[in-house]
């Protein structure tokens, strides 16, 4: 590991959630009008979803939220505590204590904002097709209460100023777009690196304006093929070819002279990367059917592996190699989990 890896180099902002995970039947998805491989925000029609999951299926509880998952993976690979810090909002309850304990154990410097009126957010994770598909239903609750006041606190402002790399999920667009703008503009002006994730098709469909307001400052954009297709449709790219979509995303308006890198994952198909306007693809490891336990968290793990190498100054090939390794390891576990005894040697 590079000796230049310092505490607080990486700062993430997102929605801390307690994941409630179960392998369910296709009929259960149909009952709640859910798609097999999608992510949505919960509404009134999902009020009985978690109670019915608990009643009818074997349920696991995992400290999660997309960005926090990514930072846990990065910390696991780096093997040095507090390289990553995290902002998000939770409630003052048992669930937030569970999430914080898990995050701190993973080596993250968590600096939560606390809601006095809302409970800690949850995310129902419904796994189908022998672990290949997962449907996410997020009830943000306290996560939705994050305000830009939190980043104005002297101790948090210092964390922002010390960070060299920032990572924000598209999901955070539903919560605090002014915070994203403040941090994005700071990253640009201070010549730091800002990475963002498309996160889910509904983000670019419903929060397109917020996404496009942040896009000029995004140095690295991550996403999967369904999210990239949704963005291409919203922006009238006129193509469904993933290589062309990735290239067009890289060419969207960009502040400064630094070209945008775009990284698109496609499940078991090759990873697409656009860097300096050039296309490169990377094959992913094909696991036997029986080894895939749960694809939930694969995308978060991919980004975690990528960022762990990026902040060490490694080249992009090394970043993608570690990203694929991380995702391949995590899909052999239940939830976004890993064997902490395993070390990545590159």
N, C-alpha and C positions, 0 to 999 in steps of 0.2 A: 504494500500500500504506500502511496506517496506520502512523504513526510509533510507535504504542503496541505494535507487535509486537516482543516481546523474546525473547531467547534463553531456551530452556527453558520457554516458555509451555505447550507441549503435551508430555505424557509418555505414551508408549504402552507397553503390556506384552503380550507374546505369544510365539509360537513361531518363532524364526528358522530357516528351512528353505532348503535348496538345491532349487529347483524343477527337475525333470527333465521336459521337455515334449516331446510328440510328437503328431502327428495320426495316429490309429489307425483300424482298421476296427471295425465293430460286433461282428464275430466275436471280436475280441481282448478286448473288454469282456465278452462272454459267457463266454469261457474262464476269466476270473477272477471271474465272478459280480458284475460291476460294473454300476451303472446309469449311463445316459448323462449325467445332470446331478445329481451327488450328491457328497458328501464323506464319507470314512470313514477310520478308523485301520487301518493295515496289520496283518494277522495272518499266521500261518504259511502260509496259502494264497497269500499274495502274495510269497513269498520269491523266486520267479523272475521277478517282474513286471518290475523294472527291467532285469535282464540281457536279457530277451526284447524289451523296448522298444528297447534299444540295438542288438540284433542285427537286428531286423526293420523298424525305422522310423528316420527322420531325427530325431535328438534334439537339443534345445537345453538348455543349463544356464543358469538364471536365479536370481540372488540374491533369495530371496523370504521367504515367511511372510506371512500376512494383514496383521498390524499393521505390519510393516516396509514392506510394499507401500504401505499407506495413508499412512504417514509420508513415503515417497519422493515420492508424488504431491503431498502437501501442501507439501513443501519445493520441489518443482518449480514450483508455482504461486506460492509466496511469494517465491522468488528471494532468500532471505536465509538463510544457513547457521545451523544449530544452534537454530532455533526449536523443533524437535522433538527429544526425547530418547527413548531406547528401552532397555527391560530385557528380557532373554531369555537362555536358556542355550544354549551351543554347546560343541562339543568342541575340543580343541587339535589341529587338523588343517588340511589345505589348504582344505577346504570352508569352514571358518569364516573363513579369511583372505580367501577370495573374497567371502563375504557381507559381511564387515566393510568391505572395500575399496569394494564397490559402495554400501554404505549411507553411508559417509563421503563418497564422491564425490557422493552425492545430497544431502548437507548434514545428515545425521542425526548427533546426538551419541549414538553407540552405547556402552552400558555393559553389556557381556555378563558373565554369570556363566559360568565355565568348568567343565566336567565333566572330571575326570582319567581317567574310565573309559569314557565313551560317546563315540561319534563324532557329528559334527554331523548334525542331522536332515535328512531329505529329503522331498520331496513329488512323487510321480509325477502328472503332469498329462496326462490322456488326452483329446485333443480329437477330437470327431466332428461330423457333420452340418454340414460346411463352416464350422466354427468356432463354431457356435451352442451346442453343448453341451460341457461339460468334466466329467470324472470325476476327483476328487482322491483319492489314496491316500497318506496321510501316515504316515511312519515317524518318530516324534518323536525317538527315541534321546536325545541330549543335551538336547533341548528339554524333555524330560520330567523333567529333573533340577533344574529351577529350584526354589530354596527361598527362604523368607521371610528367611533370613539375609542375602541380597543387599541387600534394601531397608533393612536395619538398619545397613549401613555408613554412616559419617558423610557421605561424599561423595554417596551415593545418597539418603540421607535428605534432604539439602539439595536435591537435584533434585526430590524429591516436594514439599517445602515451597515451592519456587519455582514449581511448575507451577500454572497456572490452569485447565487443561483436561486431563482424563485420558481415554485411549481404551484399552479392553481388549476383546479378541476373546472370543467364547464358547468358542473352542478352548482358551483358557487355563484354563478350568474343569477340563479333563482333567489339568492340571499342578499348580496351586497355588491351591486355593480359599482358603486362609488368607491368602495374599498379596492376593488380590482383596478379601477382607473388610476387611483392614487399610487398604488404599488407598481403598476405597469409603467406609468410615466416616470416614476423614480428609477426603476430598473433601466429604462431607456437613457435617461439623463446621466445616470451614474455609470453607464456602460456595463451593466450587469446582464446576466442571461435570464430571460423569462420563458418558461415552458408552460404550455397549457394543453388541456385535453378536451376533445369534443364531448366526451363522456356518454352521451346518449342521443338518439335521433330527435327526441322531443326538445332537447336544448336548442338545437339549431332551428327547429320549426317554430318554437314559441318565443325563444329569447334571442332571435337572430340579430336584432339591433344591438343588444348588449355584446354579443359575440363579435360582431363586426366593429364595434367601438374599441374593443380590446385588441383585435387582430393586428393593427399596425405595429403594436409593441411586442407581438409574440415572435420570439426567435426560433422556438421549436414547437411544432404542433403535433400532438399525438392523436390517434383515433383508430377505430376499426372500420371495416368495409361498410357496414350498415350506416354508421355515423357519417362517413365520408360521402356516401350516396345521398343521404338526406341533405347534407350541406350543398352538394352539387345541384340537387333539385331546387333548393331554396334560392340559389344564386344563378339559376338558369345556365349552367355550364354546357348543357346540350350534349352530354356524353355520359355513358355509364361505365366506360372503361377506367378501371381504377388507376392505372398509370397516368392517364390524361388528367383525371380528377386531382391526383396528388400534385402534379405539375402546376395545374391551374391554382390550387390552393397556395402553393409556394409563391405564385406571382401576384397574389392579392396585395393591395396597398400596404407598404411597409415603411415605417419611420426609420430614418437613418440609412446607412449604406450597407449594413449587415444583412445578407440574404436570409430568408426564412428557410429553416429545415422542416421537412414534413415527413412523418413516420406513420405509415398505415399498416396495421396488422390485419391478417385475413384468415384467422383460425389456423388450420393446418396448411394453408397455402402460403407462398413466400411473403415475407415482409417487404414492403415497398418503402424506399427511402429516396427523398429528393434533397440533395445538398449542392449548393452553388449551381442550381439549375440542372444538375445532372441526375439521371435516374440510376438507381442500383437496387437489386433485389437480393434477398437472403433466404435460403431455404430453412424451414423449421424442422426440428426433430419430429419424426413420425412415431408416436408411441403406439404399442399394441392396444387394441380396444380395451382389454381388461385392466390396463394400467391407469386409464383416465378415470379419476374419481369424481372430480368436480371442476368445471371450467370457471366457476365464480372466482374472481380475483386474478385471473390470468392477465388481464389488461393492466391491472394495478401492479402486478409483479413485474410485467414487462418493463413498465416505466421505471420502477424501482431499480431494476438491474441496469437499465440504461443510464439513469442519473448517477448511480453509484460509481460508474466508470467515468462519466462526463466530468464530475467535480474533481476527479483525480487527474484530469488533463489527458485522459486516454483518447485515442483516435476513434472515429465514428464506427469503424468495423468492430473494435473492441467493445464499444457501447452496445451495439446490436447483438453481438455474440453473447454478452452477459445477460441482456434483456431476454433473449430466447431461452437461455439456460434457466433463468429465474422462473419464467412462465411455465416451462416444461416441468420444473420441480413442483411448483405450486399446484398444478392441475392433477398431480398425483396425491394430493392431500384433500381433506374436506375443509372448505372455506379458504380464505387467503392465509394459509398457514405454511410453516416450513420446519424443517429439522434444524434446530439451532446449532447442532454439532457439526453440520456440514459446512465446509469452507470452500469459497470460490477461488480458484487459482488462475483462472483465465486461460 
